[in-house]
């Protein structure tokens, strides 16, 4: 691996390719707010815009004078540009596409083999690059959670942790829903769209867990995913499905901002973490559970989904599990009982904000 000077030169030269792409294909920009942070997406031409912004449209922000993160986004096929060669050797790619030697320094890089896309982040400048050979290589399902690798790497330096969890709640407080795949996180979160509760996400969200700050759940994507069983239990979702023609292994995808924008919440104080599991009884209920059980339900699926920066994420999740009360949420067969059980729990919890312990 070359020295930082080589990486700095690569980032600069790749950014120059982006500027060439913009000059050829056109300049398009969108701004979004993530909690107190402002993110600017800069596109070269329209080819990738819809797939990148549709899931983020519930977080609009005026164009910031100085964004906290700027992401340059382009493809070679539609812009007629050629990406510069990276300074690392061909054998530097490791598990999950993480580039060897670029995991914990100023520059971080991840390669997505399945769509030939490169993510590069300059943490000192708060700038990132997303380049793909052709937008046609990006699977349609990626529109449900765009740029998540860049968001994860950048957010880790801002007191945020990206978690594989659902989140619902009210302005005065909400919960994370955690558990293994198929446990019922998405069904539980989507059921809350027909309740007094608001929706922050059903699969991916941020948790703000910085030094001494209030612990908050932050929405990242306004998408909802569910399988055939979920559509059967929540039939109101059927008209909202965006990918009606999809492979049998792919979940139905709904862009909720386009249908129930009034039910979306951008952030709320985090009151509890619920470990979900299905039961055969009709009614849902909750009961306390240990911090160890919370971490066991949250960490493995998160680290599997978002492997980059896994050590720092694990430490943050362990601290979160120790600080936030944990409960089992037993999911009964009556889907309408699920939000009622969550409301009942929130009504029993104190309203005083939980705060992260300052690091010593």
N, C-alpha and C positions, 0 to 999 in steps of 0.2 A: 504494500500500500504506500502510495506516495505521500509526501509531507503535505501539510495544510495548504501550502502555496499552490500545489497542483489542484487541490480540491477547490480552492478559491478561484483559480483560473477557469476550471471547468464550469463552475456555477456562473461565472461572469459570461463565458462564451455561450453557454446554453441559454442564458437570459437574452443575449444578443440575437440568437436564433429566434427566440420568442418574439422579439421586437420586429424582426424581419417578417415573421408569420403574421403579426398584426397589421403591418404595412400592406401585405398582400391580401389578407382575408377580411380585415376590418377589426375595429376595436369595440369590444363589448365588456361592460363592467357591472357587477352586482355586489351589493354590500349587505352583510347580515350581522346581527348581534347575538353573541353567546354570553349570557350573563352580562358582566361589565365590559366584555371584550368586543372589539369590532373587527370583522373579517372582510377583506375585499378580495373578490374573485375577478381576475383579469383574463379575458378570453381573446384568442386570436380567431376571429370568425365564429359563425354560429353552430358549427358542427357538434360541439360537445355541450352547448349551453343547457338545453332542456334536460339532459341526463344528469347535470350537475346541480341545477338550482331548484328543480321541482320539489325535492324533499326538504328544502330549506326556506321556502317562501313564507313560512309562518314566523320567521325571525327577521323581518325587514329592518333595515337601519339606514339612516341618511348616510351618504358617502362621507366617511370620516376624513378629517384633515390628515391624521396620522394613524392608520390602522394598526391594530395589534398583530395582525398577520395578513400578509398579501400572498396570494397563490396565483401563479401564472399557469395558464392551462391551454394546451394546444395539441394538435395532431399533425403529423407530417403529410398524410394523404390529402387532406382538404386544403392545406396551406402551401403545398409544394416546396416545403423546406426539408433540409437534411439535418438531423440531430448530430451534434458533435460527439465524438467517442469519449467515454468516461476514462478517468485515469487509473481505474482499478483493473486487474487482470480478469480474464473470462472465468477463472476458477474461484473468484472471490465471493460468489453468490452462495449463501448458506440456507439453512432451513427457513421456509416461509419467505424466501427472497431477500432476507436481510443481507446487506453487503458487509462482508467481513471487515472489521476495523471501523465501521461507521455506525456504531450503536450507542455511543455515550459521549461523543465529543460535540464540537460546534456543528459539524455537518453530519447528517444522517440520511441514509438512502435505503430504499426498499424497491425491489423489482418484482412485478406481478407477472409470473410466467404465462398465466392463462390468457392474458390479453396484451402482452408485450407493452406494459406501461411502467414508467419509471417515476418514483416519488423521491424528491431530494429536498431536504430542509436545511436552511441556514438559521440556526437558533439565535445567533448573535444579531443578525439583521431582521429576524422575524419575517423571513421570506421563504417561499417554497415554490417548487416547480412540479407540475404534473404534465408529463409528456407521454403520448401513446402513438404508435405507428399509424394506426387508423381507428377512427371512432367505431367502425364496423366490428372491430375485435372486442369491444367492451360489451359484456352481456347485458341485456336489458334490465336484469335484476339489480345491477349495480346502481341504477337510478334511485333505488330505495335507500341507499346508504353511501352516497358519494364521498370521496376524499377522506374516508375514515382513517386511513393509515396516517396521513398528514395531520389530521386533527389529533389523533392519539399522541403522536410524537411531540407535537407543539404543546398540547395542553399539559403534558406531564411537567413542563417547566413553569406552569402558571398556577400550580396548586389545584389542578383538576385531574381526575382520573376517569378514563373512558371505561365503562363497565357493560358487560353483557347482562342487561336487566331491563325490566319494564318499570315504568314509573307513572303513578297517578296520584291525584291529591286535590287540595284546595289551596287558595292563596295563603291560608294560615298554616299549611303543613301537608306533607304527602309521604308516600312510602315508596320503597323499591321492592319489586317483586323478583326474586331470584330463584334459580333452580336449574336442573339439567334440561336438555332439549326434550320437549314433549310434556313437561311438567304442568303446563297450563298458564305460563306467563302472558303470552299474547292474548289468549282467550279472556283472561281475567282483565287485562288492561282495556281491551276493546269493548268488553261488556260495560265498562264504566262510562262509555259514551252515551248510554241510555240511563244515566244516574246523575245525582247531584255532583259527582266527582268530575274532575278535569283530567285530560290526557297529556302526558309529556313524552311518552314513547313506549313501545312494546317489546323492544329488542336491544336497543342501544341508547345510552344516555350518559351524560357527564355527572359526576359528583364533585362539588367543590369542597375540598377538605384541606384548605391551606392553614397556615399557622394562625391560630386564635380567631379565625373567621367563622361566621355561621356556616354550618354544614347545610348545603343546598343541593337539590336535584335540579339539573338543567336539561331542558329539552335540546336535542340536536336535530333529529329528523321527525317530520310529521307523518311518517308512513306507518301503515299497519300491515302486518303479514299474518296470514292464517292458512291452515290446510283445509281439506274438504270437510273434516269433522267440525272445525271452527265455523266454516260457512253455514253448516247445518244448524249449529247452535246459535249463531248470530246472523239470521237471514237478512237483516237490514243492511249488511255489508255488500250483498251481491251486486246491487246497481253501481257500487263505487269501485269495483275491481278494474284496475287499469290494464292488467295483462290477461285478458280473457283467454287468448290463445297462448298457452304456456305448456312446457313439458310437464309430464305427470309428477316429476320429482320436485317441481318448483312451486312455492307457495303463492297464493293469491296476494297481490300487492295493491293497497289502497293509499292514495295520496289524500289524507284526511283534511288538509287545509282547503282543498277544493270543494269539500262537502259539509264539513262541520267545524269551520274555523272558530266558531264561538265556544267550542268545547276544548280548545287547545290552550295549554298553559306553558309559558316559556320557562318558568322556574318557580320553586317553592321551597320553604324550609323542609329538611328531611327529618321526619319524626320516628320512623321505624323501618326496619328491613324485614320483609316477609319471605320466608322459605315456603314456596308453594308445593303442594302435592295433591293429587286427586284421591278422593275417597268415594266409597259406594253409597254413603248416606245422602239424603236429599239436601240437607242444609249445610252451608259453609260456616266455619268458625275459626277462631284464632286462640293460640296459647303460647306462652313464652318458650323461647328456645335459647340455647347457649351461643356465645360469640363464636365458638369453634364450629358449631353447626352452620352458622351464617357464612363463615369464611369458606367452609367446605362446599357450600352450595354456590357461592359467588365466584371464587377464585378460579377453579379449573376451567369452567366454560369461558370466562373472560380471557384467560391466558391462551386458550386454544383459539379463540376468535381473533384476538389482537395480540400476537406474540411479540411484536416489537416493543422494546423497553419493558420486558416482562418483570424484571427484578424490582424496578421502582414501582410498578403497578401493584405488585404483590404486597409490598410494604404498606402502600397507601390503603389497600383493601383490608389488610390486617388491622390497621389503626381504625379504619371505619367500623369494622365489625366489633371492635372493643368499645367504641364510643357510642354507637347508635343501638338502641334496644332492638332485639331480635325476637321474632315470633314465627311460629308455624301458621300458615294459612291453609287450612284444610278445605279443598274445593269440592263442594257438594254437586250433585247432579242438576240442581236448579241453578241455571246460570245467573238468573236475576238476584240470587242470594249472595253472589260474590261481592259486588259493590256494597251491598248492605253490611256485610261483615267488615269490610275495610272502613266504612263510615263509622261503624260501632267502635272499632279500635281507635280511630282518630279522636273520637269523642271522649275516650278514656285516657288519652295521653296529655301531658302538660303542654301548654303553649309556649313555654319559655324556649327560645332558640338553643339548639345544641351547637356547641362550638368545638372546633378541632383543637387538640392540645398543641400549644406552641412547641416547636422543636427546641431541644436544649442545645 
